[in-house]
């Protein structure tokens, strides 16, 4: 029944999800925020494997934002253990299903240990041909776009290009997501209706889907609902279609 359902809907090539609601899901169950994050991390694996089975080519997930450093110290300290936990728990599963892992985000605030873990995970999976799981960790669009502008400015300064040579395609080629397909669909869980500095450039012509379901409870049923909604959209990219 699941595969039959998948055949009747349009599957986005590049899906992005803002993983919202771990804390609220935990609070409603008398659990700690840390426990909510633990279940939320487990759900990344489950949804990634679902997306792989449905034909999604790339899945970008908003795991930790540049603004999340402002959360309580104990919570941030736990979130900084996630790269190690991710490597220990999920590396074998993702290898089994040929899933490629990449990380998008700034590297300047992460510990040397975490940088080594992210690099190791990336290198071990770089030649895989299945779903690309793009984990956005210490990610913010303002930072991403600023870094792209700085890199292009260096090329102008060094005489490699002229200012008039700068195009939207050139800017896109300097973003963290330069090797991924264009973003098709962006989902936010937990009922909030904002982008929170996530993939702002990439989302220019993406479709949006908002659900009140908290991220730890988001699964096959909700994913299919999102794809069914996406299937009904007319993506005109600014043009008029008859």
C-alpha positions in Angstrom: 0.0 0.0 0.0 2.9 2.4 0.9 4.7 1.9 -2.4 1.4 2.1 -4.4 0.7 5.5 -2.6 4.2 6.8 -3.5 3.7 6.1 -7.2 0.7 8.4 -7.3 2.4 11.5 -5.8 5.2 13.8 -6.9 8.4 13.3 -5.0 10.7 16.3 -4.5 14.3 15.8 -5.5 15.6 18.0 -2.7 13.6 18.2 0.5 14.5 20.3 3.5 13.0 20.0 7.0 13.2 22.4 10.0 13.2 20.0 12.9 11.1 21.9 15.3 9.3 20.7 18.5 11.7 18.3 20.3 11.4 20.2 23.6 7.6 20.7 23.4 7.2 17.0 22.5 9.2 16.0 25.5 7.5 18.4 27.9 4.1 17.1 26.9 5.3 13.6 28.0 7.0 14.7 31.2 10.5 14.2 29.7 13.5 16.5 29.6 14.4 18.6 26.6 17.5 16.4 26.2 15.4 13.3 25.9 13.3 15.1 23.3 16.5 15.9 21.3 17.6 12.2 21.6 14.3 11.1 20.0 14.5 13.8 17.4 18.0 12.6 16.4 16.7 9.1 16.1 14.0 10.4 13.8 16.5 11.9 11.4 17.6 8.4 10.6 14.0 7.1 10.2 12.9 9.9 7.9 16.2 9.7 5.9 15.6 6.0 5.2 11.9 6.8 4.3 13.1 9.5 1.9 15.6 7.1 0.4 12.9 4.5 -0.2 10.6 7.1 -1.8 13.2 8.4 -4.3 14.2 11.7 -2.7 17.7 12.6 -3.9 18.7 15.0 -1.1 17.4 15.7 2.4 18.6 18.8 4.2 17.8 18.9 7.9 18.2 21.9 10.3 19.9 20.3 13.3 21.6 23.3 15.0 21.4 26.9 14.0 23.9 29.7 14.6 21.3 31.2 17.0 21.0 28.0 19.0 24.2 28.9 20.9 21.9 31.2 22.9 20.0 28.3 24.5 20.8 27.2 28.1 24.4 26.1 28.5 23.4 22.5 29.5 21.3 22.1 26.4 24.1 23.4 24.1 26.6 21.2 25.7 24.4 18.2 25.0 23.8 19.2 21.4 27.5 19.4 20.9 27.7 15.7 21.7 25.4 14.9 18.8 28.2 14.5 16.1 29.8 11.8 18.2 26.5 10.1 19.0 25.5 10.3 15.4 28.7 8.6 14.2 28.4 5.8 16.8 24.7 5.1 16.2 24.0 5.6 12.6 27.2 5.2 10.5 26.5 1.4 9.9 22.9 2.0 8.9 23.8 4.7 6.5 26.6 2.7 5.0 24.2 -0.3 4.5 21.7 1.9 2.6 24.4 3.8 0.6 23.5 7.2 2.1 26.0 10.0 1.6 26.4 12.4 4.5 27.4 16.1 4.2 27.4 18.9 6.7 26.5 22.5 6.0 27.5 25.3 8.4 30.3 27.4 9.8 33.2 25.6 11.3 34.7 28.4 13.4 32.9 27.7 16.7 33.0 23.9 16.7 35.6 22.0 18.7 38.5 20.3 17.0 37.0 17.0 18.1 33.7 17.7 16.4 35.4 19.0 13.3 37.3 15.8 13.1 34.1 13.7 13.5 32.3 15.7 10.8 35.2 15.4 8.4 35.5 11.6 9.0 31.8 11.0 8.4 31.9 13.1 5.3 35.0 11.4 3.8 33.8 7.9 4.6 30.5 8.4 2.7 31.6 10.8 -0.1 31.5 8.1 -2.8 28.1 6.7 -2.0 25.4 7.1 -4.7 22.1 7.0 -2.6 20.3 9.8 -0.8 22.5 12.7 0.2 21.7 13.6 3.8 22.7 17.2 4.4 22.9 18.0 8.1 22.9 21.7 8.7 24.9 22.1 11.9 25.8 25.5 13.3 24.1 26.7 10.1 22.5 30.1 9.4 21.7 31.6 6.0 23.0 35.0 6.9 26.4 33.4 7.6 26.3 31.2 4.5 25.5 34.1 2.2 28.0 36.4 3.9 30.8 33.8 3.4 29.8 33.5 -0.2 30.0 37.3 -0.7 33.3 37.4 1.0 34.8 34.7 -1.2 33.5 36.4 -4.4 34.9 39.7 -3.1 38.3 38.2 -2.8 38.1 37.1 -6.4 37.2 40.7 -7.4 40.0 42.1 -5.2 42.5 39.7 -6.8 41.4 40.6 -10.3 40.0 37.2 -11.1 36.6 38.6 -11.9 34.9 41.9 -12.4 31.9 43.0 -10.3 29.8 42.9 -13.4 30.6 39.2 -13.7 28.8 38.4 -10.5 25.5 36.5 -11.2 23.0 34.7 -9.0 24.5 31.4 -10.4 27.9 32.4 -9.2 26.5 33.2 -5.7 24.7 29.8 -5.7 28.0 28.1 -6.6 29.6 29.5 -3.4 26.9 28.3 -1.0 27.2 25.2 1.2 24.5 23.5 -1.0 26.3 24.0 -4.3 26.4 20.3 -5.1 22.8 19.6 -4.3 19.7 19.9 -6.6 17.6 23.0 -6.3 15.4 23.0 -3.2 11.9 21.8 -4.1 10.0 21.5 -0.8 10.6 22.9 2.7 8.8 21.4 5.7 8.6 22.9 9.1 7.2 20.9 12.0 5.6 21.9 15.3 3.3 24.7 14.0 5.7 27.6 13.6 5.3 29.6 10.4 8.7 31.1 9.8 12.0 30.1 8.1 14.3 31.0 11.1 17.3 31.8 8.9 17.2 28.5 7.1 18.1 28.1 3.4 16.8 31.6 2.6 18.6 31.9 -0.8 17.7 28.3 -1.8 14.0 28.7 -0.8 13.3 31.5 -3.2 11.1 29.3 -5.3 10.7 26.3 -3.0 7.2 25.2 -1.9 6.5 25.3 1.8 4.6 22.9 4.0 3.8 23.5 7.7 2.5 21.0 10.1 1.6 21.2 13.8 3.1 17.7 14.4 6.3 17.9 16.6 9.4 16.6 14.9 9.8 13.4 17.1 6.3 12.4 16.0 6.8 13.2 12.3 6.9 10.0 10.3 5.6 8.2 7.2 2.0 9.4 7.4 3.0 13.1 7.8 5.7 12.8 5.1 3.1 11.4 2.6 0.7 14.3 3.5 3.4 16.8 2.7 4.2 15.1 -0.6 0.5 15.0 -1.5 0.3 18.7 -0.8 3.4 19.3 -2.9 1.9 17.3 -5.8 -1.0 19.7 -6.0 1.2 22.8 -6.4 1.7 24.5 -9.7 5.3 25.6 -9.7 5.5 28.5 -12.2 8.8 30.1 -11.1 7.4 33.6 -11.8 6.0 32.7 -15.2 2.3 32.1 -16.3 1.3 28.6 -17.4 -1.9 27.9 -19.3 
